[in-house]
């Protein structure tokens, strides 16, 4: 599996991403809503042949970056909910699951890498739907 030895070697943005649809995510800066959605879509697309390990590693890193940017804003939104309510509990449980999932790596094989990327994409989609600017 290819890992870049420095951020300078890592591609800034895959060719299937554009620079439209920027959303403001508070103190962390601005982030491209369209890029997040395209990353999610690309990650969840059914294919006749699986993605290569390098592509999965790239997608995983992009999804992790998106999650790390969206998570604090969504957590702040959830913290403003009534504590003890069913919705608050559901959201807190989901956020905890996302934090745990981000901590997992791709795993040893291609199948585990695909499962990890799919789960991160679903988590990222949920965070984007819950984001205060959504």
TAUR-V902137 format. One record per residue. N is the residue number from 1. RES is the residue in one small letter. PSI is psi in degrees with one decimal (NA if undefined). BURIAL is b if it has 24 or more other C-alpha atoms within 12 Angstrom, else e. D_LAST is the distance of its C-alpha to the last C-alpha in Angstrom with 1 decimal. Layout:
# TAUR-V902137
n & res & psi & burial & d_last
N & RES & PSI & BURIAL & D_LAST
N & RES & PSI & BURIAL & D_LAST
This chain:
# TAUR-V902137
n & res & psi & burial & d_last
1 & x & 134.2 & e & 34.9
2 & x & 125.4 & e & 34.2
3 & x & 135.9 & e & 32.9
4 & x & 136.9 & e & 32.8
5 & x & -19.6 & e & 35.2
6 & x & 161.9 & e & 33.2
7 & x & -25.1 & e & 29.8
8 & x & -31.1 & e & 31.8
9 & x & -27.1 & e & 32.7
10 & x & 131.9 & e & 29.3
11 & x & 137.3 & e & 27.7
12 & x & -46.9 & e & 24.9
13 & x & 127.6 & e & 22.8
14 & x & 157.9 & e & 24.0
15 & x & -19.8 & e & 25.0
16 & x & 3.6 & e & 22.5
17 & x & 146.7 & e & 19.6
18 & x & -174.4 & e & 19.0
19 & x & 37.0 & e & 17.9
20 & x & 161.8 & e & 15.3
21 & x & 39.7 & e & 11.6
22 & x & 134.8 & e & 11.7
23 & x & 152.0 & e & 8.9
24 & x & 128.7 & e & 10.5
25 & x & 44.3 & b & 10.6
26 & x & -140.7 & e & 13.3
27 & x & -22.1 & e & 16.9
28 & x & -7.6 & e & 16.5
29 & x & -156.1 & e & 16.0
30 & x & 147.2 & e & 13.8
31 & x & 150.9 & b & 12.6
32 & x & 105.7 & b & 12.4
33 & x & -41.0 & b & 9.3
34 & x & -39.6 & e & 12.0
35 & x & -40.4 & b & 14.4
36 & x & -47.7 & b & 12.4
37 & x & -38.6 & b & 12.1
38 & x & -38.1 & b & 15.7
39 & x & -44.5 & b & 16.9
40 & x & -49.1 & b & 15.6
41 & x & -44.9 & e & 17.2
42 & x & -35.7 & b & 20.3
43 & x & -33.8 & b & 20.7
44 & x & -2.5 & b & 20.6
45 & x & 130.7 & e & 22.7
46 & x & 135.8 & e & 26.1
47 & x & 155.6 & e & 29.0
48 & x & -27.7 & e & 32.8
49 & x & 139.8 & e & 33.4
50 & x & 156.2 & e & 31.5
51 & x & 153.6 & b & 29.9
52 & x & 159.8 & e & 32.3
53 & x & -38.5 & e & 32.0
54 & x & -42.0 & e & 31.2
55 & x & -40.3 & b & 28.2
56 & x & -39.7 & b & 27.0
57 & x & -39.8 & b & 27.5
58 & x & -45.0 & b & 25.5
59 & x & -41.6 & b & 22.6
60 & x & -44.5 & b & 22.8
61 & x & -41.4 & b & 22.8
62 & x & -45.5 & b & 19.8
63 & x & -41.0 & b & 17.8
64 & x & -44.5 & b & 19.2
65 & x & -45.4 & b & 18.2
66 & x & -44.5 & b & 14.6
67 & x & -43.7 & b & 14.8
68 & x & -28.8 & b & 16.7
69 & x & -37.3 & b & 14.2
70 & x & -32.6 & b & 11.1
71 & x & -48.0 & b & 13.5
72 & x & -37.9 & b & 14.6
73 & x & -41.0 & b & 11.3
74 & x & -39.9 & b & 10.5
75 & x & -39.9 & b & 14.2
76 & x & -39.1 & e & 14.3
77 & x & -43.7 & b & 11.8
78 & x & -37.0 & b & 14.1
79 & x & -20.9 & e & 17.1
80 & x & -7.4 & e & 16.5
81 & x & 164.1 & e & 16.9
82 & x & 118.3 & e & 20.4
83 & x & 128.1 & e & 22.3
84 & x & -15.5 & e & 24.4
85 & x & 159.4 & e & 22.3
86 & x & -42.6 & e & 21.7
87 & x & -43.9 & e & 17.9
88 & x & -45.8 & e & 18.3
89 & x & -44.3 & e & 20.9
90 & x & -45.7 & e & 19.0
91 & x & -42.1 & b & 16.0
92 & x & -41.3 & b & 18.7
93 & x & -43.0 & e & 20.6
94 & x & -42.6 & b & 17.9
95 & x & -39.1 & b & 17.1
96 & x & -40.6 & e & 20.9
97 & x & -38.8 & e & 21.2
98 & x & -43.6 & b & 18.7
99 & x & -40.9 & b & 20.7
100 & x & -43.3 & e & 23.9
101 & x & -39.2 & b & 22.8
102 & x & -28.1 & b & 22.0
103 & x & -15.9 & e & 25.5
104 & x & 150.3 & e & 27.2
105 & x & -169.9 & e & 28.5
106 & x & -20.1 & b & 29.0
107 & x & -175.1 & e & 32.2
108 & x & -28.7 & e & 35.6
109 & x & 175.6 & e & 35.3
110 & x & -40.5 & e & 33.3
111 & x & -45.8 & e & 32.2
112 & x & -34.7 & e & 30.8
113 & x & -42.0 & b & 29.0
114 & x & -44.1 & b & 27.4
115 & x & -42.2 & b & 26.4
116 & x & -45.1 & b & 24.9
117 & x & -42.7 & b & 22.8
118 & x & -43.7 & b & 21.7
119 & x & -43.2 & b & 20.8
120 & x & -37.2 & b & 18.9
121 & x & -42.5 & b & 16.9
122 & x & -39.9 & b & 16.1
123 & x & -42.0 & b & 15.2
124 & x & -40.4 & b & 12.9
125 & x & -42.9 & b & 11.2
126 & x & -44.3 & b & 10.8
127 & x & -41.0 & b & 9.6
128 & x & -39.3 & b & 6.8
129 & x & -33.0 & e & 6.0
130 & x & -11.8 & b & 6.7
131 & x & 139.8 & b & 5.3
132 & x & -27.0 & e & 5.5
133 & x & 3.2 & e & 3.8
134 & x & NA & e & 0.0
